[in-house]
Each structure stands twice: as structure tokens, then as C-alpha cells.
Amino acid sequence: RGIGTDIHYPLPLQQQPVFAGCRVGQGGTPQAEKAAREIISLPMYPSLTREQIEATAGAIREWHATLP
């Protein structure tokens, strides 16, 4: 659909280098790790037009309708 997406946090926070000393390893925060694997960032910025918002929302609705 040409809708830009990205992975905002490819690693849970406790696995980011800046938190290396917090002693929580892989498997220590399963929900955060699951979210990092599954969540994407959608377009969100001030100049996003109403048409772009509606196109993105429509694509999400269509995708959601295909889920079991």
C-alpha cells in the first residue's frame, strides 16, 4: 500500500546497550520482548493529511478483517 512503517524499538529497553548494567537478560521480560518482535510504528507527524490518515486506517481495518 506504500504506507511507511518502521520498527521503533527493535530490542526491548533492557536489551539496549545503555541498559547493559541492569542485569535483566533475554527472557527476563517476556511481554516487552514479545512487543519488540511484533509492534511496528505507523506514520504520525503534523503534516500528515486527512487522506493519508484515512488510507492508513483503511489499510489497518482491511488487514484486521483478515485475521482469524
Predicted model as a PDB file, atoms N, CA, C, CB and O in Angstrom, pLDDT in the B-factor column:
MODEL        1                                                                  
ATOM      1  N   ARG A   1       0.811  -1.204   0.000  1.00 85.00           N  
ATOM      2  CA  ARG A   1       0.000   0.000   0.000  1.00 85.00           C  
ATOM      3  C   ARG A   1       0.854   1.268   0.000  1.00 85.00           C  
ATOM      4  CB  ARG A   1      -0.922  -0.002   1.199  1.00 85.00           C  
ATOM      5  O   ARG A   1       0.324   2.372  -0.129  1.00 85.00           O  
ATOM      6  N   GLY A   2       2.150   1.119   0.142  1.00 89.00           N  
ATOM      7  CA  GLY A   2       3.022   2.293   0.149  1.00 89.00           C  
ATOM      8  C   GLY A   2       2.999   3.077   1.449  1.00 89.00           C  
ATOM      9  O   GLY A   2       3.434   4.228   1.486  1.00 89.00           O  
ATOM     10  N   ILE A   3       2.499   2.471   2.512  1.00 92.00           N  
ATOM     11  CA  ILE A   3       2.454   3.141   3.811  1.00 92.00           C  
ATOM     12  C   ILE A   3       3.771   2.854   4.528  1.00 92.00           C  
ATOM     13  CB  ILE A   3       1.219   2.662   4.667  1.00 92.00           C  
ATOM     14  O   ILE A   3       4.131   1.699   4.751  1.00 92.00           O  
ATOM     15  N   GLY A   4       4.466   3.900   4.878  1.00 90.00           N  
ATOM     16  CA  GLY A   4       5.752   3.735   5.549  1.00 90.00           C  
ATOM     17  C   GLY A   4       5.574   3.193   6.956  1.00 90.00           C  
ATOM     18  O   GLY A   4       4.732   3.676   7.714  1.00 90.00           O  
ATOM     19  N   THR A   5       6.360   2.198   7.300  1.00 90.00           N  
ATOM     20  CA  THR A   5       6.378   1.664   8.660  1.00 90.00           C  
ATOM     21  C   THR A   5       7.831   1.547   9.094  1.00 90.00           C  
ATOM     22  CB  THR A   5       5.645   0.277   8.746  1.00 90.00           C  
ATOM     23  O   THR A   5       8.750   1.633   8.279  1.00 90.00           O  
ATOM     24  N   ASP A   6       8.017   1.355  10.359  1.00 89.00           N  
ATOM     25  CA  ASP A   6       9.368   1.175  10.882  1.00 89.00           C  
ATOM     26  C   ASP A   6       9.271   0.347  12.158  1.00 89.00           C  
ATOM     27  CB  ASP A   6      10.070   2.555  11.150  1.00 89.00           C  
ATOM     28  O   ASP A   6       8.184   0.140  12.696  1.00 89.00           O  
ATOM     29  N   ILE A   7      10.381  -0.106  12.618  1.00 85.00           N  
ATOM     30  CA  ILE A   7      10.448  -0.781  13.909  1.00 85.00           C  
ATOM     31  C   ILE A   7      11.061   0.229  14.870  1.00 85.00           C  
ATOM     32  CB  ILE A   7      11.291  -2.134  13.843  1.00 85.00           C  
ATOM     33  O   ILE A   7      12.249   0.541  14.784  1.00 85.00           O  
ATOM     34  N   HIS A   8      10.246   0.733  15.778  1.00 79.00           N  
ATOM     35  CA  HIS A   8      10.678   1.821  16.656  1.00 79.00           C  
ATOM     36  C   HIS A   8      11.687   1.349  17.694  1.00 79.00           C  
ATOM     37  CB  HIS A   8       9.479   2.439  17.351  1.00 79.00           C  
ATOM     38  O   HIS A   8      12.713   1.996  17.905  1.00 79.00           O  
ATOM     39  N   TYR A   9      11.403   0.240  18.332  1.00 79.00           N  
ATOM     40  CA  TYR A   9      12.316  -0.333  19.315  1.00 79.00           C  
ATOM     41  C   TYR A   9      12.598  -1.782  18.927  1.00 79.00           C  
ATOM     42  CB  TYR A   9      11.722  -0.243  20.761  1.00 79.00           C  
ATOM     43  O   TYR A   9      11.855  -2.677  19.329  1.00 79.00           O  
ATOM     44  N   PRO A  10      13.658  -2.032  18.151  1.00 83.00           N  
ATOM     45  CA  PRO A  10      13.942  -3.393  17.713  1.00 83.00           C  
ATOM     46  C   PRO A  10      14.346  -4.325  18.861  1.00 83.00           C  
ATOM     47  CB  PRO A  10      15.033  -3.369  16.677  1.00 83.00           C  
ATOM     48  O   PRO A  10      14.276  -5.547  18.729  1.00 83.00           O  
ATOM     49  N   LEU A  11      14.761  -3.751  19.961  1.00 83.00           N  
ATOM     50  CA  LEU A  11      15.107  -4.523  21.160  1.00 83.00           C  
ATOM     51  C   LEU A  11      14.328  -3.949  22.339  1.00 83.00           C  
ATOM     52  CB  LEU A  11      16.656  -4.488  21.437  1.00 83.00           C  
ATOM     53  O   LEU A  11      14.117  -2.738  22.404  1.00 83.00           O  
ATOM     54  N   PRO A  12      13.901  -4.791  23.263  1.00 84.00           N  
ATOM     55  CA  PRO A  12      13.292  -4.257  24.482  1.00 84.00           C  
ATOM     56  C   PRO A  12      14.312  -3.362  25.201  1.00 84.00           C  
ATOM     57  CB  PRO A  12      12.805  -5.418  25.421  1.00 84.00           C  
ATOM     58  O   PRO A  12      15.521  -3.513  25.024  1.00 84.00           O  
ATOM     59  N   LEU A  13      13.809  -2.444  26.002  1.00 78.00           N  
ATOM     60  CA  LEU A  13      14.706  -1.481  26.651  1.00 78.00           C  
ATOM     61  C   LEU A  13      15.832  -2.138  27.433  1.00 78.00           C  
ATOM     62  CB  LEU A  13      13.920  -0.595  27.573  1.00 78.00           C  
ATOM     63  O   LEU A  13      16.969  -1.669  27.384  1.00 78.00           O  
ATOM     64  N   GLN A  14      15.537  -3.224  28.160  1.00 78.00           N  
ATOM     65  CA  GLN A  14      16.580  -3.828  28.981  1.00 78.00           C  
ATOM     66  C   GLN A  14      17.683  -4.457  28.149  1.00 78.00           C  
ATOM     67  CB  GLN A  14      15.982  -4.863  29.891  1.00 78.00           C  
ATOM     68  O   GLN A  14      18.742  -4.784  28.684  1.00 78.00           O  
ATOM     69  N   GLN A  15      17.457  -4.639  26.833  1.00 81.00           N  
ATOM     70  CA  GLN A  15      18.488  -5.194  25.963  1.00 81.00           C  
ATOM     71  C   GLN A  15      19.216  -4.106  25.169  1.00 81.00           C  
ATOM     72  CB  GLN A  15      17.872  -6.206  25.009  1.00 81.00           C  
ATOM     73  O   GLN A  15      20.113  -4.412  24.384  1.00 81.00           O  
ATOM     74  N   GLN A  16      18.842  -2.853  25.365  1.00 81.00           N  
ATOM     75  CA  GLN A  16      19.543  -1.747  24.721  1.00 81.00           C  
ATOM     76  C   GLN A  16      20.905  -1.568  25.400  1.00 81.00           C  
ATOM     77  CB  GLN A  16      18.700  -0.427  24.794  1.00 81.00           C  
ATOM     78  O   GLN A  16      21.020  -1.757  26.611  1.00 81.00           O  
ATOM     79  N   PRO A  17      21.931  -1.208  24.634  1.00 83.00           N  
ATOM     80  CA  PRO A  17      23.268  -1.076  25.212  1.00 83.00           C  
ATOM     81  C   PRO A  17      23.341  -0.161  26.437  1.00 83.00           C  
ATOM     82  CB  PRO A  17      24.203  -0.567  24.172  1.00 83.00           C  
ATOM     83  O   PRO A  17      24.099  -0.434  27.368  1.00 83.00           O  
ATOM     84  N   VAL A  18      22.572   0.904  26.442  1.00 82.00           N  
ATOM     85  CA  VAL A  18      22.633   1.844  27.559  1.00 82.00           C  
ATOM     86  C   VAL A  18      22.179   1.204  28.874  1.00 82.00           C  
ATOM     87  CB  VAL A  18      21.775   3.067  27.257  1.00 82.00           C  
ATOM     88  O   VAL A  18      22.554   1.676  29.947  1.00 82.00           O  
ATOM     89  N   PHE A  19      21.381   0.139  28.806  1.00 78.00           N  
ATOM     90  CA  PHE A  19      20.898  -0.536  29.999  1.00 78.00           C  
ATOM     91  C   PHE A  19      21.646  -1.837  30.277  1.00 78.00           C  
ATOM     92  CB  PHE A  19      19.424  -0.815  29.866  1.00 78.00           C  
ATOM     93  O   PHE A  19      21.139  -2.694  31.000  1.00 78.00           O  
ATOM     94  N   ALA A  20      22.822  -1.995  29.726  1.00 75.00           N  
ATOM     95  CA  ALA A  20      23.581  -3.244  29.852  1.00 75.00           C  
ATOM     96  C   ALA A  20      23.838  -3.624  31.308  1.00 75.00           C  
ATOM     97  CB  ALA A  20      24.904  -3.123  29.118  1.00 75.00           C  
ATOM     98  O   ALA A  20      23.960  -4.812  31.608  1.00 75.00           O  
ATOM     99  N   GLY A  21      23.923  -2.687  32.194  1.00 77.00           N  
ATOM    100  CA  GLY A  21      24.219  -2.979  33.588  1.00 77.00           C  
ATOM    101  C   GLY A  21      23.015  -3.301  34.445  1.00 77.00           C  
ATOM    102  O   GLY A  21      23.165  -3.511  35.649  1.00 77.00           O  
ATOM    103  N   CYS A  22      21.824  -3.347  33.867  1.00 75.00           N  
ATOM    104  CA  CYS A  22      20.639  -3.545  34.716  1.00 75.00           C  
ATOM    105  C   CYS A  22      20.370  -5.009  35.037  1.00 75.00           C  
ATOM    106  CB  CYS A  22      19.424  -2.954  34.046  1.00 75.00           C  
ATOM    107  O   CYS A  22      19.444  -5.305  35.792  1.00 75.00           O  
ATOM    108  N   ARG A  23      21.147  -5.927  34.487  1.00 71.00           N  
ATOM    109  CA  ARG A  23      21.121  -7.349  34.844  1.00 71.00           C  
ATOM    110  C   ARG A  23      19.806  -8.067  34.529  1.00 71.00           C  
ATOM    111  CB  ARG A  23      21.407  -7.489  36.296  1.00 71.00           C  
ATOM    112  O   ARG A  23      19.474  -9.058  35.180  1.00 71.00           O  
ATOM    113  N   VAL A  24      19.076  -7.590  33.563  1.00 68.00           N  
ATOM    114  CA  VAL A  24      17.878  -8.310  33.115  1.00 68.00           C  
ATOM    115  C   VAL A  24      18.199  -8.812  31.721  1.00 68.00           C  
ATOM    116  CB  VAL A  24      16.570  -7.392  33.129  1.00 68.00           C  
ATOM    117  O   VAL A  24      18.285  -8.026  30.778  1.00 68.00           O  
ATOM    118  N   GLY A  25      18.372 -10.089  31.590  1.00 62.00           N  
ATOM    119  CA  GLY A  25      18.759 -10.666  30.309  1.00 62.00           C  
ATOM    120  C   GLY A  25      17.567 -11.064  29.464  1.00 62.00           C  
ATOM    121  O   GLY A  25      16.413 -10.827  29.822  1.00 62.00           O  
ATOM    122  N   GLN A  26      17.877 -11.672  28.340  1.00 65.00           N  
ATOM    123  CA  GLN A  26      16.841 -12.155  27.446  1.00 65.00           C  
ATOM    124  C   GLN A  26      15.970 -13.164  28.182  1.00 65.00           C  
ATOM    125  CB  GLN A  26      17.456 -12.781  26.175  1.00 65.00           C  
ATOM    126  O   GLN A  26      16.475 -14.032  28.894  1.00 65.00           O  
ATOM    127  N   GLY A  27      14.670 -13.044  28.006  1.00 69.00           N  
ATOM    128  CA  GLY A  27      13.726 -13.914  28.696  1.00 69.00           C  
ATOM    129  C   GLY A  27      13.250 -13.353  30.021  1.00 69.00           C  
ATOM    130  O   GLY A  27      12.300 -13.871  30.608  1.00 69.00           O  
ATOM    131  N   GLY A  28      13.895 -12.305  30.498  1.00 73.00           N  
ATOM    132  CA  GLY A  28      13.536 -11.712  31.786  1.00 73.00           C  
ATOM    133  C   GLY A  28      12.302 -10.837  31.741  1.00 73.00           C  
ATOM    134  O   GLY A  28      11.677 -10.593  32.773  1.00 73.00           O  
ATOM    135  N   THR A  29      11.946 -10.364  30.569  1.00 80.00           N  
ATOM    136  CA  THR A  29      10.750  -9.534  30.414  1.00 80.00           C  
ATOM    137  C   THR A  29       9.999 -10.011  29.165  1.00 80.00           C  
ATOM    138  CB  THR A  29      11.123  -8.002  30.307  1.00 80.00           C  
ATOM    139  O   THR A  29      10.076  -9.366  28.119  1.00 80.00           O  
ATOM    140  N   PRO A  30       9.287 -11.116  29.261  1.00 87.00           N  
ATOM    141  CA  PRO A  30       8.685 -11.724  28.078  1.00 87.00           C  
ATOM    142  C   PRO A  30       7.694 -10.829  27.336  1.00 87.00           C  
ATOM    143  CB  PRO A  30       7.999 -12.976  28.473  1.00 87.00           C  
ATOM    144  O   PRO A  30       7.628 -10.883  26.107  1.00 87.00           O  
ATOM    145  N   GLN A  31       6.933 -10.017  28.042  1.00 89.00           N  
ATOM    146  CA  GLN A  31       5.959  -9.160  27.345  1.00 89.00           C  
ATOM    147  C   GLN A  31       6.669  -8.070  26.548  1.00 89.00           C  
ATOM    148  CB  GLN A  31       4.978  -8.523  28.353  1.00 89.00           C  
ATOM    149  O   GLN A  31       6.262  -7.757  25.429  1.00 89.00           O  
ATOM    150  N   ALA A  32       7.719  -7.494  27.110  1.00 85.00           N  
ATOM    151  CA  ALA A  32       8.489  -6.481  26.388  1.00 85.00           C  
ATOM    152  C   ALA A  32       9.166  -7.095  25.162  1.00 85.00           C  
ATOM    153  CB  ALA A  32       9.542  -5.838  27.315  1.00 85.00           C  
ATOM    154  O   ALA A  32       9.224  -6.474  24.101  1.00 85.00           O  
ATOM    155  N   GLU A  33       9.668  -8.299  25.313  1.00 86.00           N  
ATOM    156  CA  GLU A  33      10.326  -8.978  24.192  1.00 86.00           C  
ATOM    157  C   GLU A  33       9.321  -9.322  23.092  1.00 86.00           C  
ATOM    158  CB  GLU A  33      11.032 -10.257  24.680  1.00 86.00           C  
ATOM    159  O   GLU A  33       9.636  -9.206  21.907  1.00 86.00           O  
ATOM    160  N   LYS A  34       8.119  -9.741  23.478  1.00 89.00           N  
ATOM    161  CA  LYS A  34       7.062 -10.027  22.509  1.00 89.00           C  
ATOM    162  C   LYS A  34       6.679  -8.750  21.763  1.00 89.00           C  
ATOM    163  CB  LYS A  34       5.824 -10.636  23.212  1.00 89.00           C  
ATOM    164  O   LYS A  34       6.533  -8.762  20.541  1.00 89.00           O  
ATOM    165  N   ALA A  35       6.519  -7.659  22.492  1.00 88.00           N  
ATOM    166  CA  ALA A  35       6.166  -6.386  21.863  1.00 88.00           C  
ATOM    167  C   ALA A  35       7.242  -5.941  20.879  1.00 88.00           C  
ATOM    168  CB  ALA A  35       5.951  -5.306  22.927  1.00 88.00           C  
ATOM    169  O   ALA A  35       6.924  -5.462  19.791  1.00 88.00           O  
ATOM    170  N   ALA A  36       8.500  -6.093  21.245  1.00 86.00           N  
ATOM    171  CA  ALA A  36       9.592  -5.693  20.358  1.00 86.00           C  
ATOM    172  C   ALA A  36       9.581  -6.498  19.056  1.00 86.00           C  
ATOM    173  CB  ALA A  36      10.937  -5.866  21.067  1.00 86.00           C  
ATOM    174  O   ALA A  36       9.961  -5.979  18.007  1.00 86.00           O  
ATOM    175  N   ARG A  37       9.149  -7.758  19.114  1.00 86.00           N  
ATOM    176  CA  ARG A  37       9.075  -8.596  17.910  1.00 86.00           C  
ATOM    177  C   ARG A  37       7.874  -8.261  17.038  1.00 86.00           C  
ATOM    178  CB  ARG A  37       9.020 -10.058  18.298  1.00 86.00           C  
ATOM    179  O   ARG A  37       7.922  -8.477  15.827  1.00 86.00           O  
ATOM    180  N   GLU A  38       6.796  -7.738  17.622  1.00 88.00           N  
ATOM    181  CA  GLU A  38       5.532  -7.631  16.910  1.00 88.00           C  
ATOM    182  C   GLU A  38       5.079  -6.219  16.554  1.00 88.00           C  
ATOM    183  CB  GLU A  38       4.494  -8.260  17.710  1.00 88.00           C  
ATOM    184  O   GLU A  38       4.338  -6.046  15.585  1.00 88.00           O  
ATOM    185  N   ILE A  39       5.492  -5.225  17.291  1.00 89.00           N  
ATOM    186  CA  ILE A  39       4.945  -3.880  17.115  1.00 89.00           C  
ATOM    187  C   ILE A  39       5.736  -3.099  16.074  1.00 89.00           C  
ATOM    188  CB  ILE A  39       4.943  -3.126  18.447  1.00 89.00           C  
ATOM    189  O   ILE A  39       6.966  -3.133  16.046  1.00 89.00           O  
ATOM    190  N   ILE A  40       4.998  -2.395  15.219  1.00 88.00           N  
ATOM    191  CA  ILE A  40       5.620  -1.506  14.240  1.00 88.00           C  
ATOM    192  C   ILE A  40       5.127  -0.085  14.491  1.00 88.00           C  
ATOM    193  CB  ILE A  40       5.297  -1.959  12.777  1.00 88.00           C  
ATOM    194  O   ILE A  40       4.105   0.120  15.147  1.00 88.00           O  
ATOM    195  N   SER A  41       5.848   0.875  13.974  1.00 91.00           N  
ATOM    196  CA  SER A  41       5.451   2.276  14.052  1.00 91.00           C  
ATOM    197  C   SER A  41       4.807   2.669  12.735  1.00 91.00           C  
ATOM    198  CB  SER A  41       6.666   3.191  14.373  1.00 91.00           C  
ATOM    199  O   SER A  41       5.309   2.344  11.660  1.00 91.00           O  
ATOM    200  N   LEU A  42       3.699   3.367  12.834  1.00 92.00           N  
ATOM    201  CA  LEU A  42       2.987   3.871  11.670  1.00 92.00           C  
ATOM    202  C   LEU A  42       3.262   5.364  11.509  1.00 92.00           C  
ATOM    203  CB  LEU A  42       1.468   3.602  11.796  1.00 92.00           C  
ATOM    204  O   LEU A  42       3.728   6.011  12.446  1.00 92.00           O  
ATOM    205  N   PRO A  43       2.979   5.913  10.337  1.00 92.00           N  
ATOM    206  CA  PRO A  43       3.221   7.347  10.133  1.00 92.00           C  
ATOM    207  C   PRO A  43       2.432   8.193  11.139  1.00 92.00           C  
ATOM    208  CB  PRO A  43       2.844   7.752   8.695  1.00 92.00           C  
ATOM    209  O   PRO A  43       1.243   7.972  11.366  1.00 92.00           O  
ATOM    210  N   MET A  44       3.123   9.157  11.729  1.00 91.00           N  
ATOM    211  CA  MET A  44       2.483  10.081  12.663  1.00 91.00           C  
ATOM    212  C   MET A  44       3.345  11.341  12.724  1.00 91.00           C  
ATOM    213  CB  MET A  44       2.307   9.433  14.095  1.00 91.00           C  
ATOM    214  O   MET A  44       4.405  11.358  13.349  1.00 91.00           O  
ATOM    215  N   TYR A  45       2.872  12.377  12.070  1.00 93.00           N  
ATOM    216  CA  TYR A  45       3.592  13.642  12.075  1.00 93.00           C  
ATOM    217  C   TYR A  45       2.611  14.754  11.750  1.00 93.00           C  
ATOM    218  CB  TYR A  45       4.774  13.625  11.065  1.00 93.00           C  
ATOM    219  O   TYR A  45       1.556  14.482  11.176  1.00 93.00           O  
ATOM    220  N   PRO A  46       2.922  16.006  12.098  1.00 95.00           N  
ATOM    221  CA  PRO A  46       1.968  17.114  11.967  1.00 95.00           C  
ATOM    222  C   PRO A  46       1.438  17.360  10.548  1.00 95.00           C  
ATOM    223  CB  PRO A  46       2.610  18.359  12.454  1.00 95.00           C  
ATOM    224  O   PRO A  46       0.291  17.777  10.392  1.00 95.00           O  
ATOM    225  N   SER A  47       2.240  17.114   9.527  1.00 96.00           N  
ATOM    226  CA  SER A  47       1.788  17.426   8.170  1.00 96.00           C  
ATOM    227  C   SER A  47       1.075  16.254   7.480  1.00 96.00           C  
ATOM    228  CB  SER A  47       2.967  17.854   7.335  1.00 96.00           C  
ATOM    229  O   SER A  47       0.794  16.323   6.284  1.00 96.00           O  
ATOM    230  N   LEU A  48       0.784  15.196   8.216  1.00 95.00           N  
ATOM    231  CA  LEU A  48       0.046  14.069   7.672  1.00 95.00           C  
ATOM    232  C   LEU A  48      -1.350  14.564   7.281  1.00 95.00           C  
ATOM    233  CB  LEU A  48      -0.032  12.887   8.703  1.00 95.00           C  
ATOM    234  O   LEU A  48      -2.054  15.168   8.091  1.00 95.00           O  
ATOM    235  N   THR A  49      -1.734  14.303   6.046  1.00 96.00           N  
ATOM    236  CA  THR A  49      -3.035  14.800   5.573  1.00 96.00           C  
ATOM    237  C   THR A  49      -4.163  13.881   6.024  1.00 96.00           C  
ATOM    238  CB  THR A  49      -3.043  14.926   4.036  1.00 96.00           C  
ATOM    239  O   THR A  49      -3.942  12.726   6.389  1.00 96.00           O  
ATOM    240  N   ARG A  50      -5.351  14.414   5.990  1.00 96.00           N  
ATOM    241  CA  ARG A  50      -6.525  13.601   6.344  1.00 96.00           C  
ATOM    242  C   ARG A  50      -6.628  12.393   5.417  1.00 96.00           C  
ATOM    243  CB  ARG A  50      -7.824  14.447   6.269  1.00 96.00           C  
ATOM    244  O   ARG A  50      -6.976  11.299   5.862  1.00 96.00           O  
ATOM    245  N   GLU A  51      -6.331  12.581   4.139  1.00 95.00           N  
ATOM    246  CA  GLU A  51      -6.378  11.479   3.176  1.00 95.00           C  
ATOM    247  C   GLU A  51      -5.378  10.385   3.540  1.00 95.00           C  
ATOM    248  CB  GLU A  51      -6.097  11.996   1.761  1.00 95.00           C  
ATOM    249  O   GLU A  51      -5.691   9.199   3.446  1.00 95.00           O  
ATOM    250  N   GLN A  52      -4.169  10.787   3.959  1.00 95.00           N  
ATOM    251  CA  GLN A  52      -3.161   9.806   4.363  1.00 95.00           C  
ATOM    252  C   GLN A  52      -3.595   9.052   5.621  1.00 95.00           C  
ATOM    253  CB  GLN A  52      -1.812  10.496   4.604  1.00 95.00           C  
ATOM    254  O   GLN A  52      -3.386   7.844   5.735  1.00 95.00           O  
ATOM    255  N   ILE A  53      -4.198   9.774   6.555  1.00 95.00           N  
ATOM    256  CA  ILE A  53      -4.688   9.144   7.783  1.00 95.00           C  
ATOM    257  C   ILE A  53      -5.779   8.138   7.444  1.00 95.00           C  
ATOM    258  CB  ILE A  53      -5.221  10.209   8.776  1.00 95.00           C  
ATOM    259  O   ILE A  53      -5.773   7.016   7.950  1.00 95.00           O  
ATOM    260  N   GLU A  54      -6.713   8.536   6.589  1.00 96.00           N  
ATOM    261  CA  GLU A  54      -7.812   7.641   6.213  1.00 96.00           C  
ATOM    262  C   GLU A  54      -7.309   6.428   5.438  1.00 96.00           C  
ATOM    263  CB  GLU A  54      -8.845   8.396   5.379  1.00 96.00           C  
ATOM    264  O   GLU A  54      -7.817   5.322   5.625  1.00 96.00           O  
ATOM    265  N   ALA A  55      -6.313   6.622   4.567  1.00 95.00           N  
ATOM    266  CA  ALA A  55      -5.752   5.496   3.815  1.00 95.00           C  
ATOM    267  C   ALA A  55      -5.060   4.513   4.758  1.00 95.00           C  
ATOM    268  CB  ALA A  55      -4.758   6.000   2.745  1.00 95.00           C  
ATOM    269  O   ALA A  55      -5.204   3.300   4.606  1.00 95.00           O  
ATOM    270  N   THR A  56      -4.316   5.028   5.721  1.00 96.00           N  
ATOM    271  CA  THR A  56      -3.638   4.163   6.693  1.00 96.00           C  
ATOM    272  C   THR A  56      -4.654   3.416   7.547  1.00 96.00           C  
ATOM    273  CB  THR A  56      -2.695   4.988   7.592  1.00 96.00           C  
ATOM    274  O   THR A  56      -4.538   2.205   7.736  1.00 96.00           O  
ATOM    275  N   ALA A  57      -5.639   4.126   8.059  1.00 96.00           N  
ATOM    276  CA  ALA A  57      -6.665   3.495   8.888  1.00 96.00           C  
ATOM    277  C   ALA A  57      -7.440   2.444   8.088  1.00 96.00           C  
ATOM    278  CB  ALA A  57      -7.630   4.557   9.448  1.00 96.00           C  
ATOM    279  O   ALA A  57      -7.754   1.374   8.611  1.00 96.00           O  
ATOM    280  N   GLY A  58      -7.746   2.742   6.831  1.00 96.00           N  
ATOM    281  CA  GLY A  58      -8.459   1.778   5.994  1.00 96.00           C  
ATOM    282  C   GLY A  58      -7.644   0.519   5.760  1.00 96.00           C  
ATOM    283  O   GLY A  58      -8.182  -0.588   5.789  1.00 96.00           O  
ATOM    284  N   ALA A  59      -6.344   0.683   5.528  1.00 95.00           N  
ATOM    285  CA  ALA A  59      -5.474  -0.476   5.322  1.00 95.00           C  
ATOM    286  C   ALA A  59      -5.406  -1.331   6.583  1.00 95.00           C  
ATOM    287  CB  ALA A  59      -4.062  -0.024   4.912  1.00 95.00           C  
ATOM    288  O   ALA A  59      -5.391  -2.560   6.501  1.00 95.00           O  
ATOM    289  N   ILE A  60      -5.364  -0.690   7.741  1.00 94.00           N  
ATOM    290  CA  ILE A  60      -5.333  -1.439   9.004  1.00 94.00           C  
ATOM    291  C   ILE A  60      -6.647  -2.187   9.199  1.00 94.00           C  
ATOM    292  CB  ILE A  60      -5.069  -0.490  10.203  1.00 94.00           C  
ATOM    293  O   ILE A  60      -6.644  -3.349   9.605  1.00 94.00           O  
ATOM    294  N   ARG A  61      -7.768  -1.530   8.915  1.00 96.00           N  
ATOM    295  CA  ARG A  61      -9.066  -2.203   9.044  1.00 96.00           C  
ATOM    296  C   ARG A  61      -9.156  -3.409   8.117  1.00 96.00           C  
ATOM    297  CB  ARG A  61     -10.210  -1.225   8.741  1.00 96.00           C  
ATOM    298  O   ARG A  61      -9.640  -4.465   8.524  1.00 96.00           O  
ATOM    299  N   GLU A  62      -8.694  -3.266   6.876  1.00 96.00           N  
ATOM    300  CA  GLU A  62      -8.735  -4.378   5.927  1.00 96.00           C  
ATOM    301  C   GLU A  62      -7.845  -5.530   6.399  1.00 96.00           C  
ATOM    302  CB  GLU A  62      -8.296  -3.905   4.529  1.00 96.00           C  
ATOM    303  O   GLU A  62      -8.236  -6.694   6.321  1.00 96.00           O  
ATOM    304  N   TRP A  63      -6.656  -5.201   6.885  1.00 93.00           N  
ATOM    305  CA  TRP A  63      -5.758  -6.244   7.410  1.00 93.00           C  
ATOM    306  C   TRP A  63      -6.413  -6.933   8.599  1.00 93.00           C  
ATOM    307  CB  TRP A  63      -4.383  -5.642   7.823  1.00 93.00           C  
ATOM    308  O   TRP A  63      -6.399  -8.161   8.685  1.00 93.00           O  
ATOM    309  N   HIS A  64      -6.982  -6.164   9.510  1.00 95.00           N  
ATOM    310  CA  HIS A  64      -7.580  -6.728  10.708  1.00 95.00           C  
ATOM    311  C   HIS A  64      -8.726  -7.673  10.345  1.00 95.00           C  
ATOM    312  CB  HIS A  64      -8.080  -5.612  11.633  1.00 95.00           C  
ATOM    313  O   HIS A  64      -8.925  -8.684  11.017  1.00 95.00           O  
ATOM    314  N   ALA A  65      -9.463  -7.365   9.316  1.00 97.00           N  
ATOM    315  CA  ALA A  65     -10.583  -8.212   8.900  1.00 97.00           C  
ATOM    316  C   ALA A  65     -10.119  -9.578   8.394  1.00 97.00           C  
ATOM    317  CB  ALA A  65     -11.390  -7.512   7.817  1.00 97.00           C  
ATOM    318  O   ALA A  65     -10.916 -10.514   8.341  1.00 97.00           O  
ATOM    319  N   THR A  66      -8.845  -9.707   8.023  1.00 96.00           N  
ATOM    320  CA  THR A  66      -8.335 -10.988   7.532  1.00 96.00           C  
ATOM    321  C   THR A  66      -7.878 -11.908   8.664  1.00 96.00           C  
ATOM    322  CB  THR A  66      -7.183 -10.751   6.574  1.00 96.00           C  
ATOM    323  O   THR A  66      -7.593 -13.082   8.426  1.00 96.00           O  
ATOM    324  N   LEU A  67      -7.807 -11.397   9.875  1.00 94.00           N  
ATOM    325  CA  LEU A  67      -7.328 -12.202  11.000  1.00 94.00           C  
ATOM    326  C   LEU A  67      -8.391 -13.214  11.419  1.00 94.00           C  
ATOM    327  CB  LEU A  67      -6.948 -11.296  12.194  1.00 94.00           C  
ATOM    328  O   LEU A  67      -9.590 -12.952  11.321  1.00 94.00           O  
ATOM    329  N   PRO A  68      -7.934 -14.370  11.885  1.00 92.00           N  
ATOM    330  CA  PRO A  68      -8.900 -15.394  12.318  1.00 92.00           C  
ATOM    331  C   PRO A  68      -9.657 -14.991  13.568  1.00 92.00           C  
ATOM    332  CB  PRO A  68      -8.190 -16.707  12.566  1.00 92.00           C  
ATOM    333  O   PRO A  68     -10.501 -15.747  14.050  1.00 92.00           O  
TER     334      PRO A  68                                                      
ENDMDL                                                                          
END                                                                             
